[in-house]
Amino acid sequence: MQATQQPVAIITGASSGIGLGVTQALLERGWRVVGTSRTISKSKDLNPSPDLVLVDGEVSKKETAVKVVGAALKHFRRIDLLVNNAGIFIPKAFTDYTEEDYNLVMNTNVASFFYMTQQVIPQMKKQNSGHVVNISAVLADQPSGDAPALLAVLSKSPMPAVSKALALEYAANNIRFNTVSPGIINTPMHAKNNHAALAKFHPLARMGEISDIVDAVLYLQNATFVTGENVRVDGGVHAGR
């Protein structure tokens, strides 16, 4: 199979957690991937190969998006999937957030989506095909007594509405936009939390696993008649607690 025939994905926040899981799953399925995070070149889990390009950079900056998309086109000559996964949360009471906190979270969670998505659309239009999956967040509090993380919700929860609007805007170009909204997922981000308490937060009485989110992304990629959708992978939280 020639390079131009193999599907190509860009994954942000690819060095750990959900982003790493999606990257590994796509590589196992014959994809070529450009993974990016601040220091992804130092990753112990990912090694550059003919199918994997690693790009260091601050995802909140337009220059990083330009560099990442340029790398995808230089090495693989197409872009079939963008997974906007990069994100951080800072658990604090709402009135304790500083201006620096606000800027850090909004830049990482929103600007990264904005610039990366802007950069991939021209190539997807040229191909008359493409797919963008946005990883959202909808949970404002932690059941373990930790502080709430409102900025994560402020920055990530609008993603379903954004995906829906973009799905309509670019439907004529055969570019799809979808969202995955996770519950609390067992990633390094929650390594120090009380997992038993976090499990009770979900009606299904367990934390989500990275594989649960990977499965949702793979489903959306394969479901070519689905666009503007929000797939909730939250153990039933959205149905009520």
C-alpha positions in Angstrom: 0.0 0.0 0.0 1.4 3.4 -1.0 1.8 6.2 1.5 -1.0 8.2 -0.2 -3.4 5.3 0.2 -2.9 4.7 3.9 -5.1 6.7 6.2 -3.4 9.4 8.2 -4.3 10.8 11.6 -3.1 13.8 13.7 -3.5 13.3 17.5 -2.9 16.1 20.0 -1.9 15.2 23.5 -0.6 11.9 22.1 2.1 11.3 24.7 -0.1 9.8 27.4 -3.6 8.8 28.5 -6.4 8.9 25.9 -4.1 10.4 23.2 -1.6 7.7 23.6 -4.3 5.0 23.5 -5.8 6.4 20.3 -2.4 6.7 18.7 -1.4 3.1 19.5 -4.8 1.7 18.4 -4.6 3.5 15.0 -1.0 2.3 14.4 -2.1 -1.3 15.1 -4.7 -0.9 12.5 -2.4 0.3 9.7 -2.7 4.0 10.1 0.0 6.5 9.8 0.0 9.0 12.7 1.5 12.4 13.5 1.4 12.7 17.3 2.1 16.0 19.1 2.5 17.2 22.7 5.0 19.5 24.4 7.8 17.0 24.7 6.5 13.9 22.9 9.9 13.2 21.3 11.0 12.1 24.8 8.1 9.6 25.1 9.0 6.2 26.4 5.9 4.7 24.8 6.2 6.0 21.3 9.2 5.7 18.9 9.4 7.5 15.5 9.0 5.1 12.6 7.9 5.2 8.9 4.3 5.2 10.2 4.8 7.6 13.2 6.0 11.2 13.2 6.4 12.9 16.6 6.3 16.7 16.8 7.1 18.7 19.9 5.2 21.9 20.5 2.8 24.0 22.6 -0.6 22.9 21.3 -2.0 26.3 22.3 0.1 28.1 19.6 -0.8 28.5 16.0 2.8 27.9 15.0 2.6 24.3 16.4 -0.5 23.6 14.4 1.2 24.8 11.3 4.2 22.6 12.0 2.2 19.5 12.8 0.0 19.8 9.7 3.1 20.5 7.6 4.7 17.4 8.9 1.7 15.3 8.1 1.7 16.5 4.5 5.4 16.3 4.1 5.6 12.7 5.3 2.2 11.2 4.4 0.6 13.7 1.9 -2.9 13.6 3.3 -4.9 14.0 6.5 -7.9 11.8 7.2 -8.5 12.2 10.9 -7.8 14.8 13.6 -8.4 14.0 17.2 -8.4 17.1 19.3 -7.5 15.4 22.6 -5.1 17.8 24.3 -6.5 19.2 27.6 -5.7 20.0 31.2 -7.7 20.7 34.3 -6.9 22.7 37.4 -9.0 21.7 40.4 -9.9 24.8 42.4 -12.9 26.6 43.7 -14.3 28.9 41.1 -13.4 32.1 42.9 -9.9 30.9 43.5 -9.0 30.8 39.8 -6.4 33.3 38.7 -6.0 35.1 35.4 -3.0 32.8 34.8 -5.1 29.7 35.4 -7.8 30.9 33.1 -5.3 31.7 30.3 -3.5 28.4 30.7 -6.6 26.2 30.6 -8.4 28.1 27.8 -5.3 28.3 25.6 -4.5 24.6 26.1 -8.1 23.3 25.7 -9.6 25.8 23.3 -6.9 27.4 21.3 -5.4 24.0 20.5 -8.7 22.9 19.0 -9.1 26.2 17.2 -5.8 26.3 15.5 -5.4 22.6 14.7 -8.9 22.4 13.2 -8.3 25.5 11.1 -5.1 24.0 9.7 -6.5 20.6 8.7 -9.6 21.8 6.9 -8.0 23.1 3.7 -6.3 19.7 3.1 -9.5 17.8 3.9 -11.4 20.1 1.5 -8.8 19.3 -1.1 -9.4 15.6 -0.5 -13.1 16.0 -0.3 -13.0 13.9 2.8 -11.9 14.1 6.5 -13.0 13.7 10.1 -12.4 15.7 13.2 -13.2 14.1 16.7 -13.2 16.5 19.6 -12.7 15.1 23.1 -14.9 17.0 25.5 -15.5 17.1 29.3 -18.7 17.6 31.1 -18.0 16.8 34.8 -17.5 19.9 37.0 -16.9 18.2 40.3 -15.1 15.3 41.8 -16.8 12.9 44.2 -13.7 12.3 46.3 -13.8 15.6 48.0 -11.4 17.3 45.6 -12.0 20.8 44.4 -14.2 21.2 41.4 -12.6 21.9 38.0 -15.0 24.5 36.4 -12.5 25.8 33.9 -12.3 22.3 32.3 -16.0 22.4 31.8 -16.0 26.0 30.6 -13.4 25.1 28.0 -14.4 21.6 27.0 -18.2 21.3 27.4 -19.0 23.5 24.3 -17.4 21.0 22.0 -20.6 19.2 21.1 -22.2 22.4 19.9 -19.0 23.4 18.0 -18.8 20.0 16.4 -22.5 20.3 15.3 -22.0 23.7 13.8 -18.9 22.7 11.9 -20.6 19.5 10.7 -23.2 21.6 9.0 -20.7 24.1 7.7 -18.5 21.5 6.0 -21.0 18.7 5.1 -20.8 19.7 1.5 -17.0 19.0 1.6 -17.6 15.5 3.1 -15.8 16.5 6.3 -17.3 15.1 9.5 -17.1 16.5 13.0 -18.0 14.6 16.1 -17.5 14.7 19.8 -16.7 12.1 22.5 -17.7 13.1 26.0 -15.9 11.0 28.6 -16.8 10.4 32.2 -13.8 10.1 34.6 -11.3 8.0 32.8 -8.5 5.9 34.4 -5.5 7.9 33.1 -2.3 9.3 34.6 -4.3 12.5 35.3 -6.2 10.7 38.0 -3.3 8.5 39.3 -3.3 10.0 42.7 -7.1 10.2 43.1 -9.3 7.9 45.1 -10.4 5.5 42.4 -13.1 3.8 44.5 -14.7 7.2 45.1 -14.4 8.1 41.4 -16.0 4.8 40.4 -19.1 5.6 42.5 -19.6 8.8 40.6 -20.9 6.7 37.7 -24.1 4.7 37.6 -22.2 1.8 36.2 -20.0 2.0 39.3 -16.6 2.1 37.7 -14.2 4.5 36.1 -13.9 4.5 32.4 -10.8 3.0 30.8 -8.8 4.4 28.0 -10.0 1.6 25.8 -13.6 2.8 26.2 -12.7 6.1 24.6 -10.6 4.5 22.0 -13.5 2.3 21.0 -15.7 5.4 20.6 -13.2 7.2 18.4 -12.8 4.1 16.2 -16.6 3.7 16.0 -17.0 7.4 14.9 -14.2 7.0 12.3 -15.9 3.9 10.8 -19.4 5.4 11.0 -19.2 7.4 7.8 -22.9 8.5 8.0 -22.5 10.0 11.4 -21.6 13.7 11.8 -22.5 16.4 14.4 -22.9 13.6 17.0 -21.9 13.6 20.7 -21.1 10.2 22.0 -21.2 10.1 25.8 -18.9 7.6 27.2 -19.6 8.4 30.8 -20.9 5.3 32.6 -24.4 6.7 32.6 -23.6 10.1 34.3 -25.6 12.0 31.6 -28.7 9.9 32.4 -28.7 11.0 36.0 -27.0 10.1 39.3 
